[in-house]
Structures are given as structure tokens and as C-alpha cells.
Amino acid sequence: MRCSGVTRFHDGVPAVEDIDFELVPGEILSILGPSGCGKTTLLRLIAGFDNLDCGEIYLKGGLASSTSTHLSPDRRNVGMVFQEYALFPHMTVTQNVSFGLRGGQKGLPKAERERRLAEVLDLVELSGLESRYPHELSGGQQQRVALARTLAPRPVLVLLDEPFSNLDTGMRREMRGEVERILRNDNIATVFVTHDRDEAFAMADRVGIMRNGRLEQIDTPHNIYRTPISTFVARFCLACDFLKGKANNGVVVTEIGDLPYSSGNGVIEEGSDVSLMVQPDDFKVIKDPNGASVIESIDFRGGETMLVVRMPSGAKLNCRQLIRSNLAPGDRVTLTPASDAPMKAFRSGADD
């Protein structure tokens, strides 16, 4: 599937603006962003529930949406799993899943439909629960029923809208692994909307970061983590802080020393104000009676210790130590870079 220049206005304001991306079969794309950034609107446009104001959407090589063309949702062969699952409470597992076959495969012989029903129930590990009603199932089982109903007609694309938000933490982790396995087994292209970074990074081949209706960055989870293109992406996706400083001869001059940098958002001119992205592992925290920084708090987490370090200006950095720390709140410390690798610098004010 392909989106090209996809735009939708709500009350004259762009809810989704100039969205471009392409998916191949079997690829999972996570759309990540804060509430109200346009994630669900984008899904509704792809599914055909809303009309475009500009751009085109192509499904399996054919035009599905434009300003002059609009295939209805039932003609797109796109499956959608809603946040609330939308199961029919008066129907059994078999009846709920079979409902998905009535549209996409209603022309198949009865024996073929029954074979597909058995196949998809086995795929989502619901065999033996065919006669149960939704209220007799756990949250994870209900989600499997919703997914089975979506997969039954063999859609060309699956859309997932915050599908794990109703599950507890342990079940979320288990179910996202199961859902990923099922989708990859069937080699189905998937767009997965979430505001949870861990879910997006764990499941996706690529992640799209949305901000105010636009895709700020779309890339692999690894590249987004290592090379965010803006302070917004960095703050939203990474556990990071920012040091203020000035660019000078290949380093950023900061209150805790001169630090090498590489540009994160275009050319940085000499003498310009920059924000240097700092991740928890970037500094070693060394006890020093003459140090200019102070330990404000310590959070012991078993295999790691998180330190909040207050610098001379009052700004704070979160630092991680993987060994048992002999530091205590109130201790004076010095921060030294953990490696020679340059840190990402962003022109101050350019993307905030």
C-alpha cells in the first residue's frame, strides 16, 4: 500500500497533512505520537471511513482514495482491529470470526470457508474455545478473536488502533509478541498506531513519528533511536536530556566541559546556540569533593542505578550506572564522557 500527500482537514485545521509512505507485504509500520496528533485519523483514511481532502491512497496497486475516487471500506479488503475489539456479545467465538468471512470470502464454497475458519482459529490459538461467548474470555483471548475475525478474509492490509491499551502490563508484552508472530506468519502489511514507544519499537520494522498531523520522521527503530532528526523526536522516543551550549570549533561549550558533537538537524554555524542530546549512558558520574555538580536523588533498580545530577546552572541530567553505586544524595560529582563518540546537537529553537 502507498500513501501520497494524504491530507485531511477538521474545521479548517489539518488533522493529517502531506503524509507519504509505502508498505510492502509482511512489513509492520508503527505510527507513534502524542494524543491528538492525527494517528487515528490516518487509520480511518486508509480504511475508507473518512474522505481525503488532498492526496492519494493506493491498495494492492489500485487507487482506493483521492479527491475524486473513494472505495467504500467493504471494497478495500483492509482489516481493522479496534481499541475496544468491537466483538458481538451475543455471538460465540466461531460466529464472531465467521462474520469476517461473510464479506471478503462470501463467494467461497462452505467447505472452504469452514477450512479457513479452522485455520485462522488455530493460528491465533483459539481452537477448543469455539463455543464460548466474549464475556467468557480473558482480555487476551478477546483480542485474539478480534484479530482472527480481521485475518479470516485474508486482507491485503491490517490496521491496529491502540490494540493493547486495555490489557495489563504483563499481558500487553505477551500479546504484542503473539500478534507480531501471527501477522508475520500471514505475511500481511500492517499499520499499527500507538502512543507507547516500547510497543512501537518492539513490533515495527519502521516507526513513523507524528506531530501535529505530519510525519516528523519515519525510519527503523534503531535509526530513530540513534539519529533522531529533531528535539521533538528525541524527547518523545528516547530517555534523554538536553545540555545548552554554543558550537565552537567542532565542540559544544557547556557548563560541564567541551563536548564533541554531530549535527542532528542541519548545518550548525559557529557560535550558534545549540541543545546537545544527552542519554543516560553518555556520562560517567565520579565522586569528587571539588566537583561542580551534585547528586540530587538516587533510584536503585536492581541491575542499574539511576542518578539525577544537578549541574551548576540548576539544570538536571539523568545518568545510569550499571554497577553498584557508592554515591549518595548531596555528594559532589564530576561528569566525564563515557566514550569519544560525538553527541547529537540541535540548533536551539529549530524544532521545539
C-alpha positions as CSV (number, residue, x, y, z in Angstrom):
1,M,0.0,0.0,0.0
2,R,1.0,3.6,-0.5
3,C,0.0,7.0,0.8
4,S,1.0,10.0,-1.2
5,G,0.4,13.6,0.0
6,V,-2.5,12.4,2.2
7,T,-4.3,15.3,3.9
8,R,-7.5,15.7,5.9
9,F,-8.8,18.9,7.4
10,H,-11.1,19.2,10.5
11,D,-12.7,22.6,10.9
12,G,-10.2,24.2,8.5
13,V,-7.2,22.8,10.5
14,P,-5.1,20.0,9.1
15,A,-5.7,16.8,11.2
16,V,-3.4,14.9,8.8
17,E,-1.1,16.7,6.4
18,D,1.0,15.6,3.5
19,I,1.6,12.0,4.6
20,D,3.9,9.9,2.4
21,F,4.9,6.3,3.0
22,E,4.8,2.9,1.3
23,L,4.5,-0.6,2.8
24,V,5.4,-4.0,1.3
25,P,3.7,-7.3,2.2
26,G,4.8,-8.5,5.7
27,E,6.1,-5.1,6.8
28,I,4.9,-3.6,10.1
29,L,4.8,0.2,10.4
30,S,4.1,1.7,13.8
31,I,2.7,5.2,13.9
32,L,3.8,6.8,17.2
33,G,2.8,10.1,18.6
34,P,1.0,12.0,21.4
35,S,-2.8,12.1,21.7
36,G,-4.4,14.3,19.1
37,C,-1.5,14.2,16.6
38,G,-3.6,12.5,13.9
39,K,-2.8,8.8,14.3
40,T,-6.4,7.5,14.3
41,T,-7.5,9.9,11.6
42,L,-4.8,8.5,9.4
43,L,-6.1,4.9,10.0
44,R,-9.6,6.0,9.2
45,L,-8.5,7.5,5.9
46,I,-6.7,4.3,4.9
47,A,-9.7,2.2,6.0
48,G,-12.0,4.4,4.0
49,F,-14.1,5.7,6.9
50,D,-13.1,9.3,6.0
51,N,-12.6,11.1,2.8
52,L,-9.3,12.8,1.7
53,D,-9.0,16.5,1.1
54,C,-5.8,16.0,-0.8
55,G,-3.5,13.2,-1.9
56,E,-4.0,9.5,-2.9
57,I,-4.1,6.1,-1.2
58,Y,-3.2,3.0,-3.2
59,L,-4.0,-0.5,-2.1
60,K,-2.6,-3.5,-3.9
61,G,-1.6,-1.3,-6.8
62,G,-5.0,0.3,-7.3
63,L,-6.3,3.7,-6.4
64,A,-8.5,3.5,-3.3
65,S,-8.8,7.2,-2.3
66,S,-8.3,10.6,-3.9
67,T,-10.3,13.8,-4.2
68,S,-12.3,12.2,-6.9
69,T,-12.2,8.5,-6.0
70,H,-13.4,6.7,-2.9
71,L,-13.7,3.0,-2.5
72,S,-16.0,2.1,0.4
73,P,-14.5,0.3,3.3
74,D,-16.1,-3.1,2.4
75,R,-14.4,-3.0,-1.0
76,R,-10.9,-2.3,0.2
77,N,-10.0,-5.7,1.8
78,V,-8.5,-3.9,4.7
79,G,-8.9,-5.4,8.2
80,M,-9.0,-3.2,11.3
81,V,-8.7,-4.2,15.0
82,F,-10.2,-1.5,17.2
83,Q,-9.1,-0.5,20.6
84,E,-12.3,-1.9,22.2
85,Y,-12.2,-5.1,19.9
86,A,-15.9,-4.5,18.9
87,L,-16.9,-8.1,19.4
88,F,-20.6,-9.1,19.2
89,P,-21.5,-10.1,22.7
90,H,-24.4,-12.4,21.6
91,M,-22.1,-14.4,19.3
92,T,-19.7,-17.2,20.0
93,V,-16.1,-17.2,19.0
94,T,-17.0,-19.1,15.9
95,Q,-19.8,-16.8,14.9
96,N,-17.7,-13.6,15.6
97,V,-14.8,-14.9,13.4
98,S,-17.2,-16.2,10.7
99,F,-18.7,-12.7,10.5
100,G,-15.4,-11.6,9.0
101,L,-15.7,-14.2,6.3
102,R,-19.2,-13.1,5.2
103,G,-17.7,-10.1,3.4
104,G,-14.3,-11.0,2.0
105,Q,-15.0,-14.7,1.2
106,K,-18.7,-15.0,0.9
107,G,-18.3,-16.4,-2.6
108,L,-16.3,-19.4,-1.4
109,P,-17.9,-22.8,-1.0
110,K,-19.0,-23.7,2.5
111,A,-16.3,-26.3,3.0
112,E,-13.6,-23.7,2.0
113,R,-15.0,-21.2,4.5
114,E,-15.0,-23.8,7.3
115,R,-11.4,-24.7,6.4
116,R,-10.4,-21.1,6.6
117,L,-12.2,-20.7,9.9
118,A,-10.4,-23.6,11.4
119,E,-7.1,-22.4,10.0
120,V,-7.4,-18.9,11.5
121,L,-8.6,-20.2,14.9
122,D,-5.6,-22.4,15.1
123,L,-3.3,-19.5,14.0
124,V,-4.5,-17.4,16.9
125,E,-4.5,-20.4,19.3
126,L,-8.3,-20.4,20.0
127,S,-9.0,-23.9,19.0
128,G,-11.2,-25.5,21.6
129,L,-12.9,-22.2,22.5
130,E,-15.2,-22.0,19.5
131,S,-18.4,-22.1,21.6
132,R,-17.5,-19.5,24.1
133,Y,-19.0,-16.0,24.2
134,P,-16.9,-12.9,24.7
135,H,-17.8,-12.5,28.4
136,E,-16.4,-16.0,29.0
137,L,-13.0,-15.0,27.6
138,S,-10.0,-13.1,29.1
139,G,-8.9,-9.8,27.6
140,G,-6.1,-11.5,25.7
141,Q,-8.5,-14.1,24.3
142,Q,-10.9,-11.4,23.2
143,Q,-8.1,-9.7,21.4
144,R,-7.3,-12.9,19.6
145,V,-10.9,-13.2,18.5
146,A,-10.8,-9.7,17.1
147,L,-7.6,-10.4,15.3
148,A,-8.9,-13.8,13.9
149,R,-12.1,-12.0,12.6
150,T,-9.8,-9.4,10.9
151,L,-7.5,-12.1,9.3
152,A,-10.2,-14.5,8.2
153,P,-10.9,-12.9,4.8
154,R,-7.1,-12.6,4.0
155,P,-6.9,-8.8,3.9
156,V,-4.1,-7.0,2.0
157,L,-3.6,-4.7,4.9
158,V,-4.3,-4.8,8.7
159,L,-4.8,-1.6,10.8
160,L,-4.3,-1.8,14.5
161,D,-5.6,1.1,16.6
162,E,-4.1,1.0,20.2
163,P,-5.0,-2.7,20.4
164,F,-3.2,-3.4,23.7
165,S,-4.4,-0.4,25.7
166,N,-7.0,-2.4,27.6
167,L,-4.5,-5.0,28.8
168,D,-2.3,-5.0,31.9
169,T,1.4,-4.6,31.6
170,G,2.3,-8.3,31.6
171,M,-0.5,-9.2,29.1
172,R,0.5,-6.3,26.8
173,R,4.0,-7.7,26.5
174,E,2.8,-11.2,25.8
175,M,0.1,-10.2,23.3
176,R,2.3,-7.9,21.2
177,G,4.7,-10.8,20.7
178,E,1.8,-13.1,19.8
179,V,0.2,-10.5,17.4
180,E,3.5,-9.9,15.7
181,R,4.0,-13.6,15.2
182,I,0.6,-14.0,13.7
183,L,0.9,-11.1,11.3
184,R,4.4,-12.2,10.1
185,N,3.1,-15.7,9.7
186,D,0.5,-14.5,7.3
187,N,2.9,-12.0,5.6
188,I,0.4,-9.1,6.0
189,A,1.3,-5.5,5.7
190,T,0.3,-3.7,8.9
191,V,-0.1,-0.2,10.2
192,F,0.0,-0.1,14.0
193,V,-1.0,3.0,15.9
194,T,0.2,3.6,19.5
195,H,1.5,6.2,21.8
196,D,3.7,3.7,23.6
197,R,7.3,3.8,22.4
198,D,8.2,0.4,23.7
199,E,5.4,-1.2,21.7
200,A,6.3,0.7,18.6
201,F,10.0,-0.2,18.8
202,A,9.4,-3.8,19.8
203,M,7.0,-4.7,16.9
204,A,7.8,-2.5,14.0
205,D,10.2,-2.7,11.0
206,R,9.8,1.0,10.7
207,V,8.4,3.7,13.0
208,G,6.7,6.9,11.9
209,I,6.7,9.8,14.5
210,M,3.7,12.0,14.1
211,R,3.5,15.6,15.3
212,N,0.5,18.0,14.6
213,G,-0.7,15.8,11.8
214,R,2.6,15.4,10.0
215,L,5.2,12.6,9.9
216,E,8.2,14.2,11.6
217,Q,10.4,11.2,10.9
218,I,10.0,7.7,9.5
219,D,12.8,5.1,9.9
220,T,13.9,1.9,11.5
221,P,13.6,1.9,15.4
222,H,17.4,1.7,15.5
223,N,18.0,4.7,13.3
224,I,15.3,6.8,15.2
225,Y,17.0,5.9,18.5
226,R,20.5,6.7,17.3
227,T,19.7,9.6,14.9
228,P,16.5,11.5,15.8
229,I,16.1,14.4,13.4
230,S,14.6,16.8,15.9
231,T,14.4,17.6,19.6
232,F,10.7,16.6,19.5
233,V,11.5,13.1,18.2
234,A,14.3,12.8,20.7
235,R,12.2,13.8,23.7
236,F,9.2,11.7,22.6
237,C,11.1,8.5,21.8
238,L,14.2,8.5,23.9
239,A,15.1,8.8,27.6
240,C,17.2,11.9,27.1
241,D,18.0,15.3,28.4
242,F,19.5,18.4,26.7
243,L,22.5,20.4,27.6
244,K,22.6,24.0,26.5
245,G,25.8,25.3,24.9
246,K,27.5,27.1,22.0
247,A,29.1,25.5,18.9
248,N,32.8,26.3,18.7
249,N,35.4,24.7,16.6
250,G,33.9,21.2,16.5
251,V,32.7,21.1,20.1
252,V,29.8,22.4,22.1
253,V,31.0,24.5,25.0
254,T,28.8,23.6,28.0
255,E,28.8,24.2,31.7
256,I,30.4,20.8,32.3
257,G,33.0,21.0,29.6
258,D,33.6,21.0,25.9
259,L,31.9,18.1,24.2
260,P,32.3,16.8,20.6
261,Y,29.1,16.8,18.5
262,S,27.5,15.9,15.2
263,S,24.5,17.8,13.8
264,G,21.1,16.4,14.3
265,N,19.1,18.9,12.2
266,G,21.1,20.6,9.5
267,V,24.1,22.9,9.5
268,I,25.1,24.4,12.8
269,E,27.0,27.6,12.5
270,E,30.0,28.5,14.7
271,G,28.9,30.4,17.8
272,S,25.3,29.4,17.5
273,D,23.2,28.2,20.4
274,V,22.6,24.5,20.4
275,S,20.9,21.8,22.5
276,L,23.1,18.8,23.0
277,M,21.2,15.5,23.4
278,V,22.4,13.5,26.4
279,Q,21.3,9.9,27.1
280,P,21.6,8.2,30.5
281,D,24.7,6.2,29.5
282,D,26.6,9.1,28.0
283,F,28.4,10.2,31.2
284,K,30.4,8.5,34.0
285,V,29.5,10.0,37.4
286,I,32.6,10.3,39.6
287,K,32.6,11.3,43.2
288,D,34.6,14.5,43.6
289,P,34.7,16.7,46.7
290,N,35.5,19.6,44.4
291,G,33.0,18.7,41.7
292,A,30.6,21.4,40.4
293,S,27.6,19.1,40.2
294,V,25.6,17.4,42.9
295,I,23.7,14.2,43.2
296,E,20.1,15.1,43.8
297,S,18.5,11.7,44.0
298,I,19.2,8.0,43.5
299,D,16.9,5.3,42.2
300,F,18.2,1.8,42.7
301,R,16.6,-0.6,40.2
302,G,18.4,-3.9,40.8
303,G,20.6,-4.2,37.8
304,E,21.1,-0.5,37.4
305,T,21.1,2.7,39.4
306,M,19.6,5.9,38.1
307,L,21.0,9.1,39.3
308,V,19.6,12.6,39.0
309,V,22.6,15.1,38.8
310,R,22.0,18.8,39.4
311,M,24.5,20.9,37.5
312,P,25.8,24.4,38.5
313,S,23.1,26.1,36.5
314,G,20.4,24.1,38.2
315,A,19.7,22.0,35.1
316,K,19.4,18.3,35.7
317,L,20.7,15.2,33.9
318,N,19.5,11.6,34.4
319,C,22.5,9.3,34.4
320,R,22.6,5.5,34.6
321,Q,25.2,3.3,36.3
322,L,25.2,-0.5,35.8
323,I,27.4,-1.2,38.8
324,R,26.6,-0.7,42.5
325,S,27.0,3.0,43.3
326,N,28.8,4.3,46.3
327,L,27.2,7.7,45.8
328,A,24.6,9.3,48.0
329,P,22.3,12.3,47.6
330,G,24.2,15.5,48.3
331,D,27.5,14.1,47.1
332,R,29.6,16.4,44.8
333,V,30.5,14.8,41.5
334,T,32.2,15.3,38.2
335,L,30.7,14.1,34.9
336,T,33.0,12.7,32.2
337,P,32.0,11.4,28.8
338,A,31.7,7.6,28.7
339,S,33.1,7.5,25.2
340,D,34.7,9.7,22.5
341,A,31.6,9.4,20.2
342,P,30.1,12.8,19.3
343,M,26.7,13.7,20.8
344,K,23.8,14.9,18.6
345,A,23.4,18.7,18.6
346,F,20.3,20.5,17.5
347,R,20.0,24.2,16.7
348,S,18.2,25.7,19.6
349,G,14.6,26.6,18.9
350,A,14.6,24.9,15.4
351,D,12.3,22.1,16.3
352,D,11.0,22.7,19.8
